[in-house]
């Protein structure tokens, strides 16, 4: 019994010694990342950093709109607000968004009060204010932007410091159309596996038949919701497409096709 007590005392003394040897975290460096609602850095997919928006879904009199992105800091929080710096990164081979024309510049004085990490906070939302320029009626612009190191923050994980926003005033392919959702073990499945390749005519058909937007938010709800409802929807739309094409042919019209002549198709394996 005395030996057991002695061993317990030795272990306890060792643990106490280890606690004394632990170094107190004191690194003052604060890092900043765009926040994604995922469990680990290894779960990150590049598609998560890409989003799309179209003015065409909203009020035709709307002159500007805002999308929000979250950022999260790594390190100590502060007792005062800390300024956050965001900058645009031009991409080659695309129509880059122009500050003051397509969006309110990140360094515009009116944005300063919004681009801060509030006191005693480690996460906040930042606004990206898009302007409804007439050029968006016939084009889609690309706004690639990143976190820029300043006196308050340095960059965090490389993959988490850049994002891309595509926006327009016409129908365009939602970023979630081909996004891979977890399905089984390492498998993923996408919206396109149910509704086929993207096309403007197909997109307009889905909107006209249901009154829904069929944008990223709608697709996300379909793909993460009740799988039975998803099956019901694609089968319903496939059936409705067959009916519309039959009605058109009865009127002497061609079936629905995309601009390049490709037939609009929604495959129903049970039909």
Secondary structure as GFF3:
##gff-version 3
##sequence-region A 1 271
A	DSSP	alpha_helix	2	21	.	.	.	ID=ss1
A	DSSP	beta_strand	31	34	.	.	.	ID=ss2
A	DSSP	three_ten_helix	41	43	.	.	.	ID=ss3
A	DSSP	three_ten_helix	46	49	.	.	.	ID=ss4
A	DSSP	beta_strand	50	54	.	.	.	ID=ss5
A	DSSP	three_ten_helix	55	57	.	.	.	ID=ss6
A	DSSP	beta_strand	64	74	.	.	.	ID=ss7
A	DSSP	beta_strand	82	83	.	.	.	ID=ss8
A	DSSP	beta_strand	85	88	.	.	.	ID=ss9
A	DSSP	three_ten_helix	109	111	.	.	.	ID=ss10
A	DSSP	beta_strand	116	117	.	.	.	ID=ss11
A	DSSP	beta_strand	123	131	.	.	.	ID=ss12
A	DSSP	three_ten_helix	134	137	.	.	.	ID=ss13
A	DSSP	beta_strand	140	148	.	.	.	ID=ss14
A	DSSP	beta_strand	154	155	.	.	.	ID=ss15
A	DSSP	three_ten_helix	158	160	.	.	.	ID=ss16
A	DSSP	beta_strand	162	168	.	.	.	ID=ss17
A	DSSP	beta_strand	181	182	.	.	.	ID=ss18
A	DSSP	beta_strand	188	189	.	.	.	ID=ss19
A	DSSP	alpha_helix	191	195	.	.	.	ID=ss20
A	DSSP	alpha_helix	200	210	.	.	.	ID=ss21
A	DSSP	alpha_helix	216	224	.	.	.	ID=ss22
A	DSSP	alpha_helix	227	250	.	.	.	ID=ss23
###
